[in-house]
Amino acid sequence: MHYSQLALTVRVDSVYAEYSKAITFLSIILIQSAEIHWLEFILVQALARVALYSIHVEQ
């Protein structure tokens, strides 16, 4: 693995982490406004993470 590939991987991982934090934050806001139930929250979290992971893997 070249350094440029490694740098790209690290950058993508940090972007993925930021998206994960944003998803969690938005989900908490939705729960507190009682617009979403716990089961829906868990499903949304799981789907969002799977989508992000698949984007991450494709790159």
PQR file of N, CA, C, O and H, with PARSE charges and radii, in Angstrom:
ATOM      1  N   MET A   1       0.843  -1.196   0.000 -0.4000 1.5000
ATOM      2  CA  MET A   1       0.000   0.000   0.000 -0.0000 2.0000
ATOM      3  C   MET A   1       0.882   1.253   0.000  0.5500 1.7000
ATOM      4  O   MET A   1       1.788   1.393   0.822 -0.5500 1.4000
ATOM      5  N   HIS A   2       0.601   2.138  -0.923 -0.4000 1.5000
ATOM      6  CA  HIS A   2       1.363   3.384  -0.995 -0.0000 2.0000
ATOM      7  C   HIS A   2       0.855   4.381   0.046  0.5500 1.7000
ATOM      8  O   HIS A   2      -0.260   4.251   0.550 -0.5500 1.4000
ATOM      9  H   HIS A   2      -0.134   2.023  -1.590  0.4000 1.0000
ATOM     10  N   TYR A   3       1.671   5.360   0.355 -0.4000 1.5000
ATOM     11  CA  TYR A   3       1.297   6.375   1.336 -0.0000 2.0000
ATOM     12  C   TYR A   3       0.052   7.148   0.920  0.5500 1.7000
ATOM     13  O   TYR A   3      -0.770   7.502   1.765 -0.5500 1.4000
ATOM     14  H   TYR A   3       2.578   5.466  -0.054  0.4000 1.0000
ATOM     15  N   SER A   4      -0.090   7.410  -0.372 -0.4000 1.5000
ATOM     16  CA  SER A   4      -1.254   8.171  -0.849 -0.0000 2.0000
ATOM     17  C   SER A   4      -2.552   7.396  -0.597  0.5500 1.7000
ATOM     18  O   SER A   4      -3.568   7.979  -0.219 -0.5500 1.4000
ATOM     19  H   SER A   4       0.579   7.123  -1.058  0.4000 1.0000
ATOM     20  N   GLN A   5      -2.506   6.070  -0.811 -0.4000 1.5000
ATOM     21  CA  GLN A   5      -3.680   5.235  -0.537 -0.0000 2.0000
ATOM     22  C   GLN A   5      -3.999   5.229   0.950  0.5500 1.7000
ATOM     23  O   GLN A   5      -5.160   5.303   1.351 -0.5500 1.4000
ATOM     24  H   GLN A   5      -1.681   5.596  -1.118  0.4000 1.0000
ATOM     25  N   LEU A   6      -2.956   5.139   1.755 -0.4000 1.5000
ATOM     26  CA  LEU A   6      -3.129   5.137   3.205 -0.0000 2.0000
ATOM     27  C   LEU A   6      -3.745   6.453   3.671  0.5500 1.7000
ATOM     28  O   LEU A   6      -4.655   6.462   4.500 -0.5500 1.4000
ATOM     29  H   LEU A   6      -2.013   5.078   1.429  0.4000 1.0000
ATOM     30  N   ALA A   7      -3.243   7.564   3.132 -0.4000 1.5000
ATOM     31  CA  ALA A   7      -3.762   8.887   3.482 -0.0000 2.0000
ATOM     32  C   ALA A   7      -5.232   9.014   3.091  0.5500 1.7000
ATOM     33  O   ALA A   7      -6.035   9.565   3.843 -0.5500 1.4000
ATOM     34  H   ALA A   7      -2.504   7.557   2.458  0.4000 1.0000
ATOM     35  N   LEU A   8      -5.577   8.503   1.916 -0.4000 1.5000
ATOM     36  CA  LEU A   8      -6.960   8.542   1.449 -0.0000 2.0000
ATOM     37  C   LEU A   8      -7.857   7.726   2.372  0.5500 1.7000
ATOM     38  O   LEU A   8      -8.957   8.154   2.720 -0.5500 1.4000
ATOM     39  H   LEU A   8      -4.924   8.055   1.305  0.4000 1.0000
ATOM     40  N   THR A   9      -7.376   6.543   2.766 -0.4000 1.5000
ATOM     41  CA  THR A   9      -8.146   5.674   3.661 -0.0000 2.0000
ATOM     42  C   THR A   9      -8.407   6.370   4.989  0.5500 1.7000
ATOM     43  O   THR A   9      -9.526   6.337   5.501 -0.5500 1.4000
ATOM     44  H   THR A   9      -6.482   6.196   2.484  0.4000 1.0000
ATOM     45  N   VAL A  10      -7.388   6.994   5.542 -0.4000 1.5000
ATOM     46  CA  VAL A  10      -7.524   7.711   6.811 -0.0000 2.0000
ATOM     47  C   VAL A  10      -8.519   8.856   6.663  0.5500 1.7000
ATOM     48  O   VAL A  10      -9.344   9.085   7.547 -0.5500 1.4000
ATOM     49  H   VAL A  10      -6.479   7.021   5.125  0.4000 1.0000
ATOM     50  N   ARG A  11      -8.442   9.577   5.541 -0.4000 1.5000
ATOM     51  CA  ARG A  11      -9.348  10.700   5.299 -0.0000 2.0000
ATOM     52  C   ARG A  11     -10.795  10.215   5.199  0.5500 1.7000
ATOM     53  O   ARG A  11     -11.694  10.805   5.798 -0.5500 1.4000
ATOM     54  H   ARG A  11      -7.772   9.392   4.823  0.4000 1.0000
ATOM     55  N   VAL A  12     -11.014   9.141   4.443 -0.4000 1.5000
ATOM     56  CA  VAL A  12     -12.359   8.585   4.281 -0.0000 2.0000
ATOM     57  C   VAL A  12     -12.896   8.092   5.622  0.5500 1.7000
ATOM     58  O   VAL A  12     -14.071   8.292   5.931 -0.5500 1.4000
ATOM     59  H   VAL A  12     -10.284   8.662   3.956  0.4000 1.0000
ATOM     60  N   ASP A  13     -12.038   7.445   6.421 -0.4000 1.5000
ATOM     61  CA  ASP A  13     -12.448   6.975   7.744 -0.0000 2.0000
ATOM     62  C   ASP A  13     -12.888   8.128   8.628  0.5500 1.7000
ATOM     63  O   ASP A  13     -13.868   8.003   9.362 -0.5500 1.4000
ATOM     64  H   ASP A  13     -11.084   7.283   6.169  0.4000 1.0000
ATOM     65  N   SER A  14     -12.176   9.254   8.571 -0.4000 1.5000
ATOM     66  CA  SER A  14     -12.543  10.393   9.407 -0.0000 2.0000
ATOM     67  C   SER A  14     -13.852  11.021   8.932  0.5500 1.7000
ATOM     68  O   SER A  14     -14.652  11.480   9.747 -0.5500 1.4000
ATOM     69  H   SER A  14     -11.379   9.356   7.975  0.4000 1.0000
ATOM     70  N   VAL A  15     -14.070  11.043   7.621 -0.4000 1.5000
ATOM     71  CA  VAL A  15     -15.342  11.534   7.072 -0.0000 2.0000
ATOM     72  C   VAL A  15     -16.477  10.628   7.529  0.5500 1.7000
ATOM     73  O   VAL A  15     -17.536  11.109   7.932 -0.5500 1.4000
ATOM     74  H   VAL A  15     -13.420  10.670   6.959  0.4000 1.0000
ATOM     75  N   TYR A  16     -16.258   9.313   7.466 -0.4000 1.5000
ATOM     76  CA  TYR A  16     -17.246   8.324   7.919 -0.0000 2.0000
ATOM     77  C   TYR A  16     -17.590   8.548   9.391  0.5500 1.7000
ATOM     78  O   TYR A  16     -18.757   8.497   9.778 -0.5500 1.4000
ATOM     79  H   TYR A  16     -15.397   8.922   7.138  0.4000 1.0000
ATOM     80  N   ALA A  17     -16.565   8.796  10.205 -0.4000 1.5000
ATOM     81  CA  ALA A  17     -16.773   9.040  11.636 -0.0000 2.0000
ATOM     82  C   ALA A  17     -17.606  10.298  11.857  0.5500 1.7000
ATOM     83  O   ALA A  17     -18.491  10.312  12.712 -0.5500 1.4000
ATOM     84  H   ALA A  17     -15.617   8.837   9.891  0.4000 1.0000
ATOM     85  N   GLU A  18     -17.330  11.351  11.093 -0.4000 1.5000
ATOM     86  CA  GLU A  18     -18.098  12.595  11.208 -0.0000 2.0000
ATOM     87  C   GLU A  18     -19.559  12.380  10.830  0.5500 1.7000
ATOM     88  O   GLU A  18     -20.455  12.880  11.511 -0.5500 1.4000
ATOM     89  H   GLU A  18     -16.610  11.339  10.398  0.4000 1.0000
ATOM     90  N   TYR A  19     -19.806  11.637   9.746 -0.4000 1.5000
ATOM     91  CA  TYR A  19     -21.179  11.329   9.342 -0.0000 2.0000
ATOM     92  C   TYR A  19     -21.890  10.524  10.423  0.5500 1.7000
ATOM     93  O   TYR A  19     -23.063  10.767  10.708 -0.5500 1.4000
ATOM     94  H   TYR A  19     -19.078  11.231   9.194  0.4000 1.0000
ATOM     95  N   SER A  20     -21.188   9.570  11.024 -0.4000 1.5000
ATOM     96  CA  SER A  20     -21.760   8.758  12.098 -0.0000 2.0000
ATOM     97  C   SER A  20     -22.196   9.632  13.266  0.5500 1.7000
ATOM     98  O   SER A  20     -23.280   9.448  13.821 -0.5500 1.4000
ATOM     99  H   SER A  20     -20.235   9.373  10.793  0.4000 1.0000
ATOM    100  N   LYS A  21     -21.339  10.587  13.636 -0.4000 1.5000
ATOM    101  CA  LYS A  21     -21.667  11.502  14.735 -0.0000 2.0000
ATOM    102  C   LYS A  21     -22.889  12.336  14.387  0.5500 1.7000
ATOM    103  O   LYS A  21     -23.778  12.526  15.217 -0.5500 1.4000
ATOM    104  H   LYS A  21     -20.459  10.736  13.186  0.4000 1.0000
ATOM    105  N   ALA A  22     -22.929  12.831  13.158 -0.4000 1.5000
ATOM    106  CA  ALA A  22     -24.061  13.653  12.715 -0.0000 2.0000
ATOM    107  C   ALA A  22     -25.363  12.855  12.739  0.5500 1.7000
ATOM    108  O   ALA A  22     -26.398  13.363  13.170 -0.5500 1.4000
ATOM    109  H   ALA A  22     -22.207  12.676  12.483  0.4000 1.0000
ATOM    110  N   ILE A  23     -25.310  11.613  12.277 -0.4000 1.5000
ATOM    111  CA  ILE A  23     -26.494  10.746  12.275 -0.0000 2.0000
ATOM    112  C   ILE A  23     -26.985  10.527  13.702  0.5500 1.7000
ATOM    113  O   ILE A  23     -28.181  10.625  13.978 -0.5500 1.4000
ATOM    114  H   ILE A  23     -24.469  11.201  11.927  0.4000 1.0000
ATOM    115  N   THR A  24     -26.057  10.231  14.604 -0.4000 1.5000
ATOM    116  CA  THR A  24     -26.413   9.996  16.003 -0.0000 2.0000
ATOM    117  C   THR A  24     -27.048  11.246  16.603  0.5500 1.7000
ATOM    118  O   THR A  24     -28.073  11.160  17.279 -0.5500 1.4000
ATOM    119  H   THR A  24     -25.086  10.151  14.381  0.4000 1.0000
ATOM    120  N   PHE A  25     -26.446  12.399  16.361 -0.4000 1.5000
ATOM    121  CA  PHE A  25     -26.935  13.676  16.875 -0.0000 2.0000
ATOM    122  C   PHE A  25     -28.354  13.968  16.388  0.5500 1.7000
ATOM    123  O   PHE A  25     -29.226  14.324  17.180 -0.5500 1.4000
ATOM    124  H   PHE A  25     -25.613  12.469  15.811  0.4000 1.0000
ATOM    125  N   LEU A  26     -28.580  13.816  15.084 -0.4000 1.5000
ATOM    126  CA  LEU A  26     -29.906  14.057  14.510 -0.0000 2.0000
ATOM    127  C   LEU A  26     -30.934  13.079  15.049  0.5500 1.7000
ATOM    128  O   LEU A  26     -32.081  13.451  15.297 -0.5500 1.4000
ATOM    129  H   LEU A  26     -27.871  13.526  14.440  0.4000 1.0000
ATOM    130  N   SER A  27     -30.529  11.834  15.230 -0.4000 1.5000
ATOM    131  CA  SER A  27     -31.432  10.813  15.762 -0.0000 2.0000
ATOM    132  C   SER A  27     -31.865  11.153  17.183  0.5500 1.7000
ATOM    133  O   SER A  27     -33.030  10.985  17.542 -0.5500 1.4000
ATOM    134  H   SER A  27     -29.597  11.532  15.029  0.4000 1.0000
ATOM    135  N   ILE A  28     -30.921  11.630  17.989 -0.4000 1.5000
ATOM    136  CA  ILE A  28     -31.228  12.023  19.370 -0.0000 2.0000
ATOM    137  C   ILE A  28     -32.225  13.174  19.382  0.5500 1.7000
ATOM    138  O   ILE A  28     -33.161  13.173  20.182 -0.5500 1.4000
ATOM    139  H   ILE A  28     -29.974  11.766  17.698  0.4000 1.0000
ATOM    140  N   ILE A  29     -32.038  14.155  18.506 -0.4000 1.5000
ATOM    141  CA  ILE A  29     -32.973  15.277  18.394 -0.0000 2.0000
ATOM    142  C   ILE A  29     -34.370  14.772  18.029  0.5500 1.7000
ATOM    143  O   ILE A  29     -35.365  15.206  18.608 -0.5500 1.4000
ATOM    144  H   ILE A  29     -31.278  14.156  17.856  0.4000 1.0000
ATOM    145  N   LEU A  30     -34.434  13.853  17.066 -0.4000 1.5000
ATOM    146  CA  LEU A  30     -35.724  13.289  16.656 -0.0000 2.0000
ATOM    147  C   LEU A  30     -36.412  12.558  17.801  0.5500 1.7000
ATOM    148  O   LEU A  30     -37.623  12.686  17.981 -0.5500 1.4000
ATOM    149  H   LEU A  30     -33.626  13.500  16.596  0.4000 1.0000
ATOM    150  N   ILE A  31     -35.648  11.795  18.575 -0.4000 1.5000
ATOM    151  CA  ILE A  31     -36.215  11.065  19.708 -0.0000 2.0000
ATOM    152  C   ILE A  31     -36.765  12.045  20.741  0.5500 1.7000
ATOM    153  O   ILE A  31     -37.860  11.845  21.265 -0.5500 1.4000
ATOM    154  H   ILE A  31     -34.664  11.691  18.428  0.4000 1.0000
ATOM    155  N   GLN A  32     -36.017  13.092  21.032 -0.4000 1.5000
ATOM    156  CA  GLN A  32     -36.430  14.051  22.051 -0.0000 2.0000
ATOM    157  C   GLN A  32     -37.673  14.824  21.634  0.5500 1.7000
ATOM    158  O   GLN A  32     -38.442  15.275  22.482 -0.5500 1.4000
ATOM    159  H   GLN A  32     -35.127  13.255  20.606  0.4000 1.0000
ATOM    160  N   SER A  33     -37.868  14.977  20.335 -0.4000 1.5000
ATOM    161  CA  SER A  33     -39.075  15.653  19.868 -0.0000 2.0000
ATOM    162  C   SER A  33     -40.236  14.661  19.739  0.5500 1.7000
ATOM    163  O   SER A  33     -41.331  15.024  19.309 -0.5500 1.4000
ATOM    164  H   SER A  33     -37.243  14.610  19.645  0.4000 1.0000
ATOM    165  N   ALA A  34     -39.977  13.391  20.122 -0.4000 1.5000
ATOM    166  CA  ALA A  34     -40.994  12.329  20.138 -0.0000 2.0000
ATOM    167  C   ALA A  34     -41.595  12.066  18.763  0.5500 1.7000
ATOM    168  O   ALA A  34     -42.723  11.587  18.654 -0.5500 1.4000
ATOM    169  H   ALA A  34     -39.087  13.096  20.472  0.4000 1.0000
ATOM    170  N   GLU A  35     -40.838  12.382  17.711 -0.4000 1.5000
ATOM    171  CA  GLU A  35     -41.319  12.148  16.351 -0.0000 2.0000
ATOM    172  C   GLU A  35     -40.981  10.727  15.897  0.5500 1.7000
ATOM    173  O   GLU A  35     -41.497  10.246  14.888 -0.5500 1.4000
ATOM    174  H   GLU A  35     -39.922  12.771  17.799  0.4000 1.0000
ATOM    175  N   ILE A  36     -40.122  10.076  16.643 -0.4000 1.5000
ATOM    176  CA  ILE A  36     -39.635   8.765  16.210 -0.0000 2.0000
ATOM    177  C   ILE A  36     -39.536   7.848  17.429  0.5500 1.7000
ATOM    178  O   ILE A  36     -39.139   8.285  18.509 -0.5500 1.4000
ATOM    179  H   ILE A  36     -39.702  10.467  17.463  0.4000 1.0000
ATOM    180  N   HIS A  37     -39.895   6.593  17.254 -0.4000 1.5000
ATOM    181  CA  HIS A  37     -39.834   5.634  18.350 -0.0000 2.0000
ATOM    182  C   HIS A  37     -38.477   4.940  18.379  0.5500 1.7000
ATOM    183  O   HIS A  37     -37.710   5.011  17.419 -0.5500 1.4000
ATOM    184  H   HIS A  37     -40.218   6.238  16.377  0.4000 1.0000
ATOM    185  N   TRP A  38     -38.191   4.268  19.495 -0.4000 1.5000
ATOM    186  CA  TRP A  38     -36.888   3.631  19.662 -0.0000 2.0000
ATOM    187  C   TRP A  38     -36.569   2.634  18.562  0.5500 1.7000
ATOM    188  O   TRP A  38     -35.444   2.594  18.064 -0.5500 1.4000
ATOM    189  H   TRP A  38     -38.814   4.210  20.275  0.4000 1.0000
ATOM    190  N   LEU A  39     -37.565   1.819  18.175 -0.4000 1.5000
ATOM    191  CA  LEU A  39     -37.319   0.816  17.140 -0.0000 2.0000
ATOM    192  C   LEU A  39     -36.962   1.477  15.810  0.5500 1.7000
ATOM    193  O   LEU A  39     -36.036   1.051  15.119 -0.5500 1.4000
ATOM    194  H   LEU A  39     -38.479   1.851  18.580  0.4000 1.0000
ATOM    195  N   GLU A  40     -37.706   2.519  15.468 -0.4000 1.5000
ATOM    196  CA  GLU A  40     -37.419   3.268  14.239 -0.0000 2.0000
ATOM    197  C   GLU A  40     -36.027   3.892  14.317  0.5500 1.7000
ATOM    198  O   GLU A  40     -35.278   3.889  13.340 -0.5500 1.4000
ATOM    199  H   GLU A  40     -38.458   2.865  16.029  0.4000 1.0000
ATOM    200  N   PHE A  41     -35.696   4.424  15.485 -0.4000 1.5000
ATOM    201  CA  PHE A  41     -34.376   5.018  15.712 -0.0000 2.0000
ATOM    202  C   PHE A  41     -33.270   4.001  15.420  0.5500 1.7000
ATOM    203  O   PHE A  41     -32.302   4.302  14.721 -0.5500 1.4000
ATOM    204  H   PHE A  41     -36.304   4.426  16.278  0.4000 1.0000
ATOM    205  N   ILE A  42     -33.430   2.794  15.967 -0.4000 1.5000
ATOM    206  CA  ILE A  42     -32.426   1.747  15.771 -0.0000 2.0000
ATOM    207  C   ILE A  42     -32.322   1.371  14.295  0.5500 1.7000
ATOM    208  O   ILE A  42     -31.222   1.186  13.773 -0.5500 1.4000
ATOM    209  H   ILE A  42     -34.216   2.550  16.535  0.4000 1.0000
ATOM    210  N   LEU A  43     -33.467   1.260  13.626 -0.4000 1.5000
ATOM    211  CA  LEU A  43     -33.470   0.916  12.201 -0.0000 2.0000
ATOM    212  C   LEU A  43     -32.813   2.004  11.354  0.5500 1.7000
ATOM    213  O   LEU A  43     -32.026   1.707  10.455 -0.5500 1.4000
ATOM    214  H   LEU A  43     -34.360   1.410  14.050  0.4000 1.0000
ATOM    215  N   VAL A  44     -33.136   3.252  11.642 -0.4000 1.5000
ATOM    216  CA  VAL A  44     -32.545   4.382  10.905 -0.0000 2.0000
ATOM    217  C   VAL A  44     -31.031   4.408  11.098  0.5500 1.7000
ATOM    218  O   VAL A  44     -30.274   4.580  10.142 -0.5500 1.4000
ATOM    219  H   VAL A  44     -33.776   3.493  12.372  0.4000 1.0000
ATOM    220  N   GLN A  45     -30.601   4.234  12.342 -0.4000 1.5000
ATOM    221  CA  GLN A  45     -29.166   4.202  12.639 -0.0000 2.0000
ATOM    222  C   GLN A  45     -28.476   3.092  11.849  0.5500 1.7000
ATOM    223  O   GLN A  45     -27.437   3.311  11.226 -0.5500 1.4000
ATOM    224  H   GLN A  45     -31.216   4.094  13.118  0.4000 1.0000
ATOM    225  N   ALA A  46     -29.069   1.901  11.885 -0.4000 1.5000
ATOM    226  CA  ALA A  46     -28.470   0.748  11.209 -0.0000 2.0000
ATOM    227  C   ALA A  46     -28.401   0.974   9.696  0.5500 1.7000
ATOM    228  O   ALA A  46     -27.367   0.727   9.076 -0.5500 1.4000
ATOM    229  H   ALA A  46     -29.913   1.724  12.392  0.4000 1.0000
ATOM    230  N   LEU A  47     -29.497   1.440   9.110 -0.4000 1.5000
ATOM    231  CA  LEU A  47     -29.538   1.679   7.665 -0.0000 2.0000
ATOM    232  C   LEU A  47     -28.536   2.746   7.244  0.5500 1.7000
ATOM    233  O   LEU A  47     -27.842   2.596   6.239 -0.5500 1.4000
ATOM    234  H   LEU A  47     -30.337   1.640   9.614  0.4000 1.0000
ATOM    235  N   ALA A  48     -28.466   3.818   8.017 -0.4000 1.5000
ATOM    236  CA  ALA A  48     -27.541   4.907   7.698 -0.0000 2.0000
ATOM    237  C   ALA A  48     -26.092   4.419   7.760  0.5500 1.7000
ATOM    238  O   ALA A  48     -25.278   4.759   6.901 -0.5500 1.4000
ATOM    239  H   ALA A  48     -29.029   3.940   8.834  0.4000 1.0000
ATOM    240  N   ARG A  49     -25.782   3.630   8.772 -0.4000 1.5000
ATOM    241  CA  ARG A  49     -24.412   3.122   8.909 -0.0000 2.0000
ATOM    242  C   ARG A  49     -24.056   2.152   7.791  0.5500 1.7000
ATOM    243  O   ARG A  49     -22.937   2.166   7.280 -0.5500 1.4000
ATOM    244  H   ARG A  49     -26.443   3.354   9.470  0.4000 1.0000
ATOM    245  N   VAL A  50     -25.020   1.306   7.414 -0.4000 1.5000
ATOM    246  CA  VAL A  50     -24.785   0.372   6.307 -0.0000 2.0000
ATOM    247  C   VAL A  50     -24.552   1.146   5.005  0.5500 1.7000
ATOM    248  O   VAL A  50     -23.654   0.816   4.230 -0.5500 1.4000
ATOM    249  H   VAL A  50     -25.929   1.295   7.829  0.4000 1.0000
ATOM    250  N   ALA A  51     -25.370   2.177   4.775 -0.4000 1.5000
ATOM    251  CA  ALA A  51     -25.222   3.004   3.569 -0.0000 2.0000
ATOM    252  C   ALA A  51     -23.855   3.686   3.547  0.5500 1.7000
ATOM    253  O   ALA A  51     -23.171   3.686   2.524 -0.5500 1.4000
ATOM    254  H   ALA A  51     -26.099   2.445   5.405  0.4000 1.0000
ATOM    255  N   LEU A  52     -23.466   4.263   4.676 -0.4000 1.5000
ATOM    256  CA  LEU A  52     -22.164   4.923   4.766 -0.0000 2.0000
ATOM    257  C   LEU A  52     -21.027   3.931   4.571  0.5500 1.7000
ATOM    258  O   LEU A  52     -20.037   4.225   3.901 -0.5500 1.4000
ATOM    259  H   LEU A  52     -24.022   4.263   5.507  0.4000 1.0000
ATOM    260  N   TYR A  53     -21.182   2.749   5.166 -0.4000 1.5000
ATOM    261  CA  TYR A  53     -20.129   1.744   5.048 -0.0000 2.0000
ATOM    262  C   TYR A  53     -19.980   1.282   3.604  0.5500 1.7000
ATOM    263  O   TYR A  53     -18.863   1.077   3.127 -0.5500 1.4000
ATOM    264  H   TYR A  53     -21.986   2.509   5.710  0.4000 1.0000
ATOM    265  N   SER A  54     -21.106   1.117   2.905 -0.4000 1.5000
ATOM    266  CA  SER A  54     -21.032   0.681   1.507 -0.0000 2.0000
ATOM    267  C   SER A  54     -20.385   1.751   0.625  0.5500 1.7000
ATOM    268  O   SER A  54     -19.635   1.426  -0.295 -0.5500 1.4000
ATOM    269  H   SER A  54     -22.013   1.284   3.292  0.4000 1.0000
ATOM    270  N   ILE A  55     -20.672   3.018   0.903 -0.4000 1.5000
ATOM    271  CA  ILE A  55     -20.015   4.127   0.188 -0.0000 2.0000
ATOM    272  C   ILE A  55     -18.510   4.079   0.469  0.5500 1.7000
ATOM    273  O   ILE A  55     -17.688   4.214  -0.437 -0.5500 1.4000
ATOM    274  H   ILE A  55     -21.281   3.282   1.651  0.4000 1.0000
ATOM    275  N   HIS A  56     -18.176   3.883   1.740 -0.4000 1.5000
ATOM    276  CA  HIS A  56     -16.786   3.820   2.190 -0.0000 2.0000
ATOM    277  C   HIS A  56     -16.034   2.682   1.488  0.5500 1.7000
ATOM    278  O   HIS A  56     -14.900   2.864   1.046 -0.5500 1.4000
ATOM    279  H   HIS A  56     -18.845   3.773   2.476  0.4000 1.0000
ATOM    280  N   VAL A  57     -16.667   1.517   1.388 -0.4000 1.5000
ATOM    281  CA  VAL A  57     -16.029   0.354   0.769 -0.0000 2.0000
ATOM    282  C   VAL A  57     -15.839   0.555  -0.736  0.5500 1.7000
ATOM    283  O   VAL A  57     -14.816   0.158  -1.294 -0.5500 1.4000
ATOM    284  H   VAL A  57     -17.589   1.370   1.747  0.4000 1.0000
ATOM    285  N   GLU A  58     -16.828   1.174  -1.391 -0.4000 1.5000
ATOM    286  CA  GLU A  58     -16.733   1.415  -2.837 -0.0000 2.0000
ATOM    287  C   GLU A  58     -15.562   2.330  -3.180  0.5500 1.7000
ATOM    288  O   GLU A  58     -14.944   2.174  -4.233 -0.5500 1.4000
ATOM    289  H   GLU A  58     -17.659   1.496  -0.937  0.4000 1.0000
ATOM    290  N   GLN A  59     -15.256   3.265  -2.317 -0.4000 1.5000
ATOM    291  CA  GLN A  59     -14.123   4.160  -2.550 -0.0000 2.0000
ATOM    292  C   GLN A  59     -12.852   3.411  -2.222  0.5500 1.7000
ATOM    293  O   GLN A  59     -11.760   3.966  -2.342 -0.5500 1.4000
ATOM    294  H   GLN A  59     -15.758   3.391  -1.462  0.4000 1.0000
TER
END
